[in-house]
């Protein structure tokens, strides 16, 4: 875990969901596979061609932006697939319940954190998939709001979904902390806007948050 910065007053913890609150690589990889297959259909090319096109865009982006990774949603935008369509594909295709189990340690963690903080989620996924993921893990009741691609109409890194959470909670960005698994997607931009940032490197890091934040 890398605790990059914590504000003096913290009211809200804003979590990323995918690969932050669960560590199922098979589920994450299946999401990628389903989206690339759907993209191939849409572009009327083979799956291999669609994968190559996405990889190329992401490689070019990294080269031009000091090695930063580009979200899949933003790579799809460059291929002519708007965020709204991306969200619709995700909502129709993904099956979090097929991969994820109730996580008692995560439930205990969120229960403890919620005694002191408001808890929200910002995800580069469809909102309904975010909610179903939290539900499968057993923690949906602790998260409000859950802001997905279809609500914010942008893919992180973008401050808008974080702003939406803070507006909903009636707090300033400088009173919130972004917690996620990708520096360029979840952490860098929130830091530039005065938010705190914690980069998690494993699910064990999430379980350790009460010891750090309480
Ligand atoms: Mg993530």
py3Dmol code that shows the C-alpha trace and the ligand (Angstrom):
import py3Dmol

protein = """\
ATOM      1  CA  UNK A   1       0.000   0.000   0.000  1.00  0.00           C
ATOM      2  CA  UNK A   2       1.172   3.515  -0.716  1.00  0.00           C
ATOM      3  CA  UNK A   3      -0.428   6.238   1.377  1.00  0.00           C
ATOM      4  CA  UNK A   4       0.371   9.148  -0.877  1.00  0.00           C
ATOM      5  CA  UNK A   5      -1.459  11.892   1.003  1.00  0.00           C
ATOM      6  CA  UNK A   6      -4.143  12.164   3.695  1.00  0.00           C
ATOM      7  CA  UNK A   7      -5.994  15.452   4.330  1.00  0.00           C
ATOM      8  CA  UNK A   8      -6.247  16.767   7.897  1.00  0.00           C
ATOM      9  CA  UNK A   9     -10.017  16.280   7.884  1.00  0.00           C
ATOM     10  CA  UNK A  10     -11.427  13.223   6.116  1.00  0.00           C
ATOM     11  CA  UNK A  11     -15.181  12.794   5.749  1.00  0.00           C
ATOM     12  CA  UNK A  12     -15.531  10.489   2.749  1.00  0.00           C
ATOM     13  CA  UNK A  13     -13.623   7.489   1.421  1.00  0.00           C
ATOM     14  CA  UNK A  14     -14.116   7.031  -2.332  1.00  0.00           C
ATOM     15  CA  UNK A  15     -13.264   3.518  -3.444  1.00  0.00           C
ATOM     16  CA  UNK A  16     -12.521   2.145  -6.876  1.00  0.00           C
ATOM     17  CA  UNK A  17     -14.216  -1.262  -7.259  1.00  0.00           C
ATOM     18  CA  UNK A  18     -12.525  -3.498  -9.864  1.00  0.00           C
ATOM     19  CA  UNK A  19      -9.318  -5.106  -8.549  1.00  0.00           C
ATOM     20  CA  UNK A  20      -9.547  -2.839  -5.490  1.00  0.00           C
ATOM     21  CA  UNK A  21     -12.395  -4.478  -3.530  1.00  0.00           C
ATOM     22  CA  UNK A  22     -11.868  -7.971  -5.001  1.00  0.00           C
ATOM     23  CA  UNK A  23      -8.845  -9.748  -6.410  1.00  0.00           C
ATOM     24  CA  UNK A  24     -10.452 -12.142  -8.900  1.00  0.00           C
ATOM     25  CA  UNK A  25      -8.222 -11.913 -11.970  1.00  0.00           C
ATOM     26  CA  UNK A  26     -10.490 -14.374 -13.841  1.00  0.00           C
ATOM     27  CA  UNK A  27     -13.450 -11.980 -13.427  1.00  0.00           C
ATOM     28  CA  UNK A  28     -11.415  -8.956 -14.508  1.00  0.00           C
ATOM     29  CA  UNK A  29      -9.920 -10.798 -17.475  1.00  0.00           C
ATOM     30  CA  UNK A  30     -13.370 -12.067 -18.482  1.00  0.00           C
ATOM     31  CA  UNK A  31     -14.633  -8.454 -18.551  1.00  0.00           C
ATOM     32  CA  UNK A  32     -11.818  -7.535 -20.924  1.00  0.00           C
ATOM     33  CA  UNK A  33     -12.475 -10.549 -23.149  1.00  0.00           C
ATOM     34  CA  UNK A  34     -16.231  -9.866 -23.355  1.00  0.00           C
ATOM     35  CA  UNK A  35     -15.677  -6.191 -24.217  1.00  0.00           C
ATOM     36  CA  UNK A  36     -13.073  -6.901 -26.898  1.00  0.00           C
ATOM     37  CA  UNK A  37     -15.379  -9.519 -28.449  1.00  0.00           C
ATOM     38  CA  UNK A  38     -18.255  -7.014 -28.432  1.00  0.00           C
ATOM     39  CA  UNK A  39     -15.964  -4.336 -29.918  1.00  0.00           C
ATOM     40  CA  UNK A  40     -14.932  -6.724 -32.701  1.00  0.00           C
ATOM     41  CA  UNK A  41     -18.602  -7.312 -33.580  1.00  0.00           C
ATOM     42  CA  UNK A  42     -19.223  -3.561 -33.545  1.00  0.00           C
ATOM     43  CA  UNK A  43     -16.227  -2.773 -35.776  1.00  0.00           C
ATOM     44  CA  UNK A  44     -16.849  -5.851 -37.933  1.00  0.00           C
ATOM     45  CA  UNK A  45     -13.290  -7.103 -37.446  1.00  0.00           C
ATOM     46  CA  UNK A  46     -11.849 -10.244 -35.833  1.00  0.00           C
ATOM     47  CA  UNK A  47     -11.346 -10.404 -32.061  1.00  0.00           C
ATOM     48  CA  UNK A  48      -7.576 -10.489 -32.623  1.00  0.00           C
ATOM     49  CA  UNK A  49      -7.789  -7.333 -34.765  1.00  0.00           C
ATOM     50  CA  UNK A  50      -9.869  -5.546 -32.137  1.00  0.00           C
ATOM     51  CA  UNK A  51      -7.388  -6.543 -29.414  1.00  0.00           C
ATOM     52  CA  UNK A  52      -4.487  -5.289 -31.543  1.00  0.00           C
ATOM     53  CA  UNK A  53      -6.235  -1.968 -32.173  1.00  0.00           C
ATOM     54  CA  UNK A  54      -6.835  -1.424 -28.445  1.00  0.00           C
ATOM     55  CA  UNK A  55      -3.289  -2.454 -27.523  1.00  0.00           C
ATOM     56  CA  UNK A  56      -1.894  -0.056 -30.128  1.00  0.00           C
ATOM     57  CA  UNK A  57      -3.901   2.882 -28.782  1.00  0.00           C
ATOM     58  CA  UNK A  58      -2.831   2.124 -25.224  1.00  0.00           C
ATOM     59  CA  UNK A  59       0.833   1.675 -26.209  1.00  0.00           C
ATOM     60  CA  UNK A  60       0.823   4.969 -28.137  1.00  0.00           C
ATOM     61  CA  UNK A  61      -0.811   6.726 -25.193  1.00  0.00           C
ATOM     62  CA  UNK A  62       1.739   5.368 -22.731  1.00  0.00           C
ATOM     63  CA  UNK A  63       4.603   6.462 -24.972  1.00  0.00           C
ATOM     64  CA  UNK A  64       3.178   9.968 -25.262  1.00  0.00           C
ATOM     65  CA  UNK A  65       2.286  10.296 -21.568  1.00  0.00           C
ATOM     66  CA  UNK A  66       5.315   9.130 -19.653  1.00  0.00           C
ATOM     67  CA  UNK A  67       4.207   5.518 -19.327  1.00  0.00           C
ATOM     68  CA  UNK A  68       0.720   6.293 -17.978  1.00  0.00           C
ATOM     69  CA  UNK A  69      -1.959   3.699 -18.685  1.00  0.00           C
ATOM     70  CA  UNK A  70      -5.115   4.600 -20.605  1.00  0.00           C
ATOM     71  CA  UNK A  71      -8.408   3.183 -19.318  1.00  0.00           C
ATOM     72  CA  UNK A  72     -10.166   0.701 -21.591  1.00  0.00           C
ATOM     73  CA  UNK A  73     -13.159   3.063 -21.737  1.00  0.00           C
ATOM     74  CA  UNK A  74     -11.004   5.890 -23.080  1.00  0.00           C
ATOM     75  CA  UNK A  75      -9.305   3.541 -25.571  1.00  0.00           C
ATOM     76  CA  UNK A  76     -12.784   2.595 -26.832  1.00  0.00           C
ATOM     77  CA  UNK A  77     -13.675   6.300 -27.191  1.00  0.00           C
ATOM     78  CA  UNK A  78     -10.719   6.647 -29.560  1.00  0.00           C
ATOM     79  CA  UNK A  79     -12.165   3.727 -31.573  1.00  0.00           C
ATOM     80  CA  UNK A  80     -15.503   5.513 -31.878  1.00  0.00           C
ATOM     81  CA  UNK A  81     -17.357   3.855 -28.967  1.00  0.00           C
ATOM     82  CA  UNK A  82     -18.787   6.537 -26.657  1.00  0.00           C
ATOM     83  CA  UNK A  83     -18.740   6.014 -22.869  1.00  0.00           C
ATOM     84  CA  UNK A  84     -22.537   5.578 -22.831  1.00  0.00           C
ATOM     85  CA  UNK A  85     -22.371   2.659 -25.282  1.00  0.00           C
ATOM     86  CA  UNK A  86     -19.432   1.148 -23.411  1.00  0.00           C
ATOM     87  CA  UNK A  87     -21.523   1.251 -20.221  1.00  0.00           C
ATOM     88  CA  UNK A  88     -24.464  -0.420 -21.989  1.00  0.00           C
ATOM     89  CA  UNK A  89     -22.224  -3.234 -23.241  1.00  0.00           C
ATOM     90  CA  UNK A  90     -20.819  -3.778 -19.761  1.00  0.00           C
ATOM     91  CA  UNK A  91     -24.272  -3.806 -18.160  1.00  0.00           C
ATOM     92  CA  UNK A  92     -25.493  -6.378 -20.677  1.00  0.00           C
ATOM     93  CA  UNK A  93     -22.452  -8.678 -20.629  1.00  0.00           C
ATOM     94  CA  UNK A  94     -20.800  -8.842 -17.204  1.00  0.00           C
ATOM     95  CA  UNK A  95     -21.730 -11.417 -14.561  1.00  0.00           C
ATOM     96  CA  UNK A  96     -19.992 -10.528 -11.279  1.00  0.00           C
ATOM     97  CA  UNK A  97     -22.100 -13.119  -9.397  1.00  0.00           C
ATOM     98  CA  UNK A  98     -20.486 -15.905 -11.450  1.00  0.00           C
ATOM     99  CA  UNK A  99     -17.008 -15.023 -10.113  1.00  0.00           C
ATOM    100  CA  UNK A 100     -17.292 -13.279  -6.759  1.00  0.00           C
ATOM    101  CA  UNK A 101     -18.186 -14.572  -3.307  1.00  0.00           C
ATOM    102  CA  UNK A 102     -19.348 -12.849  -0.156  1.00  0.00           C
ATOM    103  CA  UNK A 103     -16.234 -11.525   1.621  1.00  0.00           C
ATOM    104  CA  UNK A 104     -16.656 -11.506   5.407  1.00  0.00           C
ATOM    105  CA  UNK A 105     -13.360  -9.671   5.975  1.00  0.00           C
ATOM    106  CA  UNK A 106     -14.376  -6.958   3.530  1.00  0.00           C
ATOM    107  CA  UNK A 107     -17.788  -6.658   5.225  1.00  0.00           C
ATOM    108  CA  UNK A 108     -16.112  -6.274   8.637  1.00  0.00           C
ATOM    109  CA  UNK A 109     -13.715  -3.682   7.169  1.00  0.00           C
ATOM    110  CA  UNK A 110     -16.483  -1.556   5.660  1.00  0.00           C
ATOM    111  CA  UNK A 111     -18.585  -1.844   8.791  1.00  0.00           C
ATOM    112  CA  UNK A 112     -15.736  -0.419  10.872  1.00  0.00           C
ATOM    113  CA  UNK A 113     -14.842   2.332   8.389  1.00  0.00           C
ATOM    114  CA  UNK A 114     -18.502   3.368   8.072  1.00  0.00           C
ATOM    115  CA  UNK A 115     -18.596   4.178  11.797  1.00  0.00           C
ATOM    116  CA  UNK A 116     -16.378   7.178  11.091  1.00  0.00           C
ATOM    117  CA  UNK A 117     -16.580   7.911   7.360  1.00  0.00           C
ATOM    118  CA  UNK A 118     -19.062   8.178   4.544  1.00  0.00           C
ATOM    119  CA  UNK A 119     -18.206   5.571   1.905  1.00  0.00           C
ATOM    120  CA  UNK A 120     -18.768   5.860  -1.845  1.00  0.00           C
ATOM    121  CA  UNK A 121     -17.565   4.212  -5.033  1.00  0.00           C
ATOM    122  CA  UNK A 122     -16.435   5.595  -8.383  1.00  0.00           C
ATOM    123  CA  UNK A 123     -16.011   2.947 -11.050  1.00  0.00           C
ATOM    124  CA  UNK A 124     -14.994   2.798 -14.717  1.00  0.00           C
ATOM    125  CA  UNK A 125     -17.762   0.235 -15.077  1.00  0.00           C
ATOM    126  CA  UNK A 126     -21.512   0.434 -15.595  1.00  0.00           C
ATOM    127  CA  UNK A 127     -23.178   1.580 -12.362  1.00  0.00           C
ATOM    128  CA  UNK A 128     -25.377  -1.524 -12.238  1.00  0.00           C
ATOM    129  CA  UNK A 129     -22.301  -3.764 -12.545  1.00  0.00           C
ATOM    130  CA  UNK A 130     -20.614  -1.809  -9.745  1.00  0.00           C
ATOM    131  CA  UNK A 131     -23.672  -2.281  -7.530  1.00  0.00           C
ATOM    132  CA  UNK A 132     -23.979  -5.987  -8.429  1.00  0.00           C
ATOM    133  CA  UNK A 133     -20.256  -6.438  -7.673  1.00  0.00           C
ATOM    134  CA  UNK A 134     -20.637  -4.786  -4.251  1.00  0.00           C
ATOM    135  CA  UNK A 135     -23.733  -6.894  -3.667  1.00  0.00           C
ATOM    136  CA  UNK A 136     -21.934 -10.144  -4.537  1.00  0.00           C
ATOM    137  CA  UNK A 137     -19.183  -9.198  -2.054  1.00  0.00           C
ATOM    138  CA  UNK A 138     -21.809  -8.407   0.599  1.00  0.00           C
ATOM    139  CA  UNK A 139     -20.956  -4.706   1.038  1.00  0.00           C
ATOM    140  CA  UNK A 140     -23.469  -2.853  -1.186  1.00  0.00           C
ATOM    141  CA  UNK A 141     -25.275  -1.338   1.830  1.00  0.00           C
ATOM    142  CA  UNK A 142     -22.181   0.621   2.874  1.00  0.00           C
ATOM    143  CA  UNK A 143     -21.693   2.443  -0.457  1.00  0.00           C
ATOM    144  CA  UNK A 144     -23.604   5.550  -1.493  1.00  0.00           C
ATOM    145  CA  UNK A 145     -23.472   6.859  -4.065  1.00  0.00           C
ATOM    146  CA  UNK A 146     -22.006   4.432  -6.587  1.00  0.00           C
ATOM    147  CA  UNK A 147     -21.007   6.476  -9.647  1.00  0.00           C
ATOM    148  CA  UNK A 148     -20.422   4.503 -12.829  1.00  0.00           C
ATOM    149  CA  UNK A 149     -19.718   5.417 -16.450  1.00  0.00           C
ATOM    150  CA  UNK A 150     -23.397   5.912 -17.264  1.00  0.00           C
ATOM    151  CA  UNK A 151     -23.843   8.481 -14.461  1.00  0.00           C
ATOM    152  CA  UNK A 152     -20.641  10.511 -14.920  1.00  0.00           C
ATOM    153  CA  UNK A 153     -20.370   9.955 -18.705  1.00  0.00           C
ATOM    154  CA  UNK A 154     -16.585   9.931 -18.303  1.00  0.00           C
ATOM    155  CA  UNK A 155     -13.931   7.319 -17.648  1.00  0.00           C
ATOM    156  CA  UNK A 156     -11.384   7.957 -14.882  1.00  0.00           C
ATOM    157  CA  UNK A 157      -9.005   9.758 -14.720  1.00  0.00           C
ATOM    158  CA  UNK A 158     -11.544  12.592 -14.595  1.00  0.00           C
ATOM    159  CA  UNK A 159     -12.516  14.596 -11.536  1.00  0.00           C
ATOM    160  CA  UNK A 160     -16.240  14.744 -12.398  1.00  0.00           C
ATOM    161  CA  UNK A 161     -17.336  11.487 -10.711  1.00  0.00           C
ATOM    162  CA  UNK A 162     -15.391  12.430  -7.569  1.00  0.00           C
ATOM    163  CA  UNK A 163     -17.011  15.875  -7.647  1.00  0.00           C
ATOM    164  CA  UNK A 164     -20.431  14.161  -7.897  1.00  0.00           C
ATOM    165  CA  UNK A 165     -19.696  12.120  -4.756  1.00  0.00           C
ATOM    166  CA  UNK A 166     -18.562  15.205  -2.831  1.00  0.00           C
ATOM    167  CA  UNK A 167     -21.610  17.192  -3.943  1.00  0.00           C
ATOM    168  CA  UNK A 168     -23.869  14.324  -2.834  1.00  0.00           C
ATOM    169  CA  UNK A 169     -22.141  14.278   0.566  1.00  0.00           C
ATOM    170  CA  UNK A 170     -22.037  18.075   0.872  1.00  0.00           C
ATOM    171  CA  UNK A 171     -18.262  18.116   1.338  1.00  0.00           C
ATOM    172  CA  UNK A 172     -15.226  19.588  -0.414  1.00  0.00           C
ATOM    173  CA  UNK A 173     -12.906  17.451  -2.551  1.00  0.00           C
ATOM    174  CA  UNK A 174     -10.224  18.216   0.053  1.00  0.00           C
ATOM    175  CA  UNK A 175     -12.245  16.242   2.622  1.00  0.00           C
ATOM    176  CA  UNK A 176     -12.241  13.025   0.587  1.00  0.00           C
ATOM    177  CA  UNK A 177      -9.700  10.286  -0.098  1.00  0.00           C
ATOM    178  CA  UNK A 178      -9.528   8.250  -3.300  1.00  0.00           C
ATOM    179  CA  UNK A 179      -8.566   4.599  -2.762  1.00  0.00           C
ATOM    180  CA  UNK A 180      -7.760   2.416  -5.764  1.00  0.00           C
ATOM    181  CA  UNK A 181      -5.384   0.007  -7.481  1.00  0.00           C
ATOM    182  CA  UNK A 182      -4.218   2.188 -10.392  1.00  0.00           C
ATOM    183  CA  UNK A 183      -2.084   5.285  -9.813  1.00  0.00           C
ATOM    184  CA  UNK A 184      -2.831   6.953 -13.169  1.00  0.00           C
ATOM    185  CA  UNK A 185      -6.549   6.125 -13.116  1.00  0.00           C
ATOM    186  CA  UNK A 186      -7.569   6.366  -9.452  1.00  0.00           C
ATOM    187  CA  UNK A 187      -5.028   8.492  -7.609  1.00  0.00           C
ATOM    188  CA  UNK A 188      -3.047  11.109  -9.589  1.00  0.00           C
ATOM    189  CA  UNK A 189      -5.878  13.426 -10.616  1.00  0.00           C
ATOM    190  CA  UNK A 190      -7.715  13.372  -7.250  1.00  0.00           C
ATOM    191  CA  UNK A 191      -4.400  14.382  -5.622  1.00  0.00           C
ATOM    192  CA  UNK A 192      -4.114  17.338  -8.002  1.00  0.00           C
ATOM    193  CA  UNK A 193      -7.567  18.448  -6.807  1.00  0.00           C
ATOM    194  CA  UNK A 194      -6.646  18.316  -3.129  1.00  0.00           C
ATOM    195  CA  UNK A 195      -8.073  14.889  -2.345  1.00  0.00           C
ATOM    196  CA  UNK A 196      -6.141  12.288  -0.398  1.00  0.00           C
ATOM    197  CA  UNK A 197      -4.888   9.207  -2.188  1.00  0.00           C
ATOM    198  CA  UNK A 198      -4.138   5.630  -1.180  1.00  0.00           C
ATOM    199  CA  UNK A 199      -2.812   3.186  -3.759  1.00  0.00           C
ATOM    200  CA  UNK A 200      -3.687  -0.387  -2.764  1.00  0.00           C
ATOM    201  CA  UNK A 201      -1.557  -3.230  -4.034  1.00  0.00           C
ATOM    202  CA  UNK A 202      -3.579  -6.150  -2.690  1.00  0.00           C
ATOM    203  CA  UNK A 203      -6.870  -6.922  -0.987  1.00  0.00           C
ATOM    204  CA  UNK A 204      -4.897  -7.294   2.264  1.00  0.00           C
ATOM    205  CA  UNK A 205      -4.233  -3.536   2.013  1.00  0.00           C
ATOM    206  CA  UNK A 206      -7.995  -2.891   2.076  1.00  0.00           C
ATOM    207  CA  UNK A 207      -8.378  -5.048   5.198  1.00  0.00           C
ATOM    208  CA  UNK A 208      -5.642  -2.970   6.860  1.00  0.00           C
ATOM    209  CA  UNK A 209      -7.410   0.383   6.264  1.00  0.00           C
ATOM    210  CA  UNK A 210      -9.233   0.506   9.640  1.00  0.00           C
ATOM    211  CA  UNK A 211      -5.877   0.207  11.418  1.00  0.00           C
ATOM    212  CA  UNK A 212      -4.604   3.170   9.404  1.00  0.00           C
ATOM    213  CA  UNK A 213      -7.665   5.397   9.197  1.00  0.00           C
ATOM    214  CA  UNK A 214      -9.411   4.840  12.547  1.00  0.00           C
TER     215      UNK A 214
END
"""
ligand_1 = """\
1
MG
Mg -9.415 -0.850 -10.447
"""
view = py3Dmol.view(width=600, height=400)
view.addModel(protein, "pdb")
view.setStyle({"model": 0}, {"cartoon": {"style": "trace"}})
view.addModel(ligand_1, "xyz")
view.setStyle({"model": 1}, {"stick": {}})
view.zoomTo()
view.show()
